[in-house]
Amino acid sequence: MSTDETTTPKRRSSTAKRRRSTHPTTATVAPEADEIQEATIATVETAEAVDRNAQRAAERKAAKAKKDQKSGISRVVDTKRFQGVRNFYDDTMSEIRKVIWPTRQQTINLTLLVMALALVVGTLLGGLDWTMLKIFEAIG
């Protein structure tokens, strides 16, 4: 087989089928050789993926070990007892960052609405109380 007759794989994506491009003047390769070459490529890619996963796992482990090393005041003082307070503070701050605060005009409008509703409910309850007082005075 000459160099004009060789096939080169074209990579499309990891899920797409592999396509082979051949030189227009070349003869086709036997199907058995094609299958062997595809199996070899798949084996190499699997080995590379395993190597990458192992490398990432090692990097994560090293980062965690570095994070767990004590530095500064934590070498002297046991800071684990304050971990709950720190978690509470961090959680509270993250929730406060998510709050959508009302605008000044919305605050004014909502405050006036609350005052008006309090006045209406107070008037109704006061009127009901006065009416009940007059009824009980008339009875007793």
C-alpha positions in Angstrom: 0.0 0.0 0.0 1.4 3.4 -0.9 1.1 6.6 1.0 -1.7 7.7 -1.3 -3.8 4.8 -0.3 -3.8 5.4 3.5 -6.9 6.5 5.3 -6.9 9.2 8.0 -9.7 9.5 10.6 -11.5 12.9 10.8 -12.8 13.7 14.2 -16.3 15.2 14.3 -17.3 14.8 18.0 -17.1 12.2 20.7 -20.6 10.9 19.9 -20.5 11.1 16.1 -19.4 8.2 14.0 -15.9 8.3 12.7 -15.7 9.0 9.0 -12.8 8.0 6.8 -11.6 10.2 4.0 -9.5 8.6 1.3 -7.6 10.0 -1.6 -9.7 9.9 -4.7 -7.3 7.7 -6.6 -6.8 5.1 -3.8 -8.3 1.7 -3.4 -10.5 0.9 -0.4 -9.1 -0.8 2.7 -10.3 -4.3 3.6 -13.2 -4.2 6.1 -11.3 -6.3 8.6 -8.4 -3.8 8.7 -10.9 -1.0 9.2 -12.6 -2.7 12.1 -9.2 -3.4 13.8 -8.2 0.2 13.3 -11.5 1.5 14.8 -11.1 -0.9 17.8 -7.5 0.3 18.4 -8.6 3.9 18.3 -11.5 3.2 20.7 -9.1 1.5 23.1 -6.6 4.3 23.0 -9.3 6.9 23.6 -10.7 4.9 26.6 -7.2 4.7 28.1 -6.7 8.5 27.6 -10.1 9.1 29.3 -9.1 6.9 32.3 -5.7 8.7 32.6 -7.5 12.1 32.5 -10.0 11.0 35.2 -7.2 9.7 37.4 -5.2 12.9 36.9 -8.2 15.1 37.8 -8.9 12.9 40.9 -5.3 13.4 42.1 -5.6 17.1 41.5 -8.8 17.3 43.6 -7.2 15.3 46.4 -4.1 17.5 46.4 -6.3 20.7 46.5 -8.3 19.3 49.4 -5.2 18.4 51.3 -3.8 21.9 50.8 -7.1 23.4 51.9 -7.1 21.2 55.1 -3.7 22.5 56.1 -3.8 24.8 59.1 -2.4 28.3 58.7 -2.3 31.5 60.7 -4.3 31.5 64.0 -5.8 28.1 63.4 -2.4 26.5 64.2 -2.8 27.8 67.8 -6.6 27.9 68.3 -9.0 25.1 67.5 -11.2 26.8 65.0 -13.6 23.9 64.5 -15.8 25.0 67.3 -16.5 28.2 65.4 -17.4 26.4 62.2 -21.1 26.5 62.9 -21.0 30.2 63.4 -19.0 30.6 60.2 -21.5 28.4 58.3 -24.4 30.4 59.6 -22.8 33.7 58.6 -21.9 32.4 55.1 -25.4 31.0 54.6 -27.0 34.2 55.7 -24.8 36.4 53.5 -25.6 34.2 50.5 -29.3 34.5 51.1 -29.1 38.3 51.5 -27.3 38.5 48.2 -30.3 36.8 46.5 -32.9 39.3 47.9 -34.4 41.6 45.4 -34.9 44.8 47.4 -37.8 47.1 46.5 -37.2 50.6 45.1 -37.8 53.7 47.1 -41.2 54.4 45.4 -42.4 50.8 46.0 -41.4 51.1 49.7 -43.4 54.3 50.1 -46.5 52.9 48.3 -46.4 49.7 50.4 -46.0 51.6 53.6 -49.0 53.8 52.8 -51.0 50.7 51.9 -50.2 49.1 55.3 -51.1 52.3 57.2 -54.4 52.6 55.3 -55.3 49.0 56.0 -54.4 49.3 59.7 -56.7 52.4 59.9 -59.6 50.6 58.2 -59.3 47.5 60.4 -58.8 49.6 63.5 -61.9 51.6 62.6 -64.0 48.4 62.0 -62.8 46.8 65.3 -63.4 50.1 67.2 -66.9 50.4 65.8 -67.7 46.8 66.6 -66.4 47.3 70.2 -68.4 50.5 70.6 -71.5 48.8 69.3 -71.1 45.8 71.6 -70.5 48.2 74.6 -73.8 50.1 73.9 -75.7 46.8 73.5 -74.3 45.4 76.9 -75.0 48.8 78.6 -78.6 48.6 77.4 -79.0 45.0 78.6 -77.4 45.3 81.9 
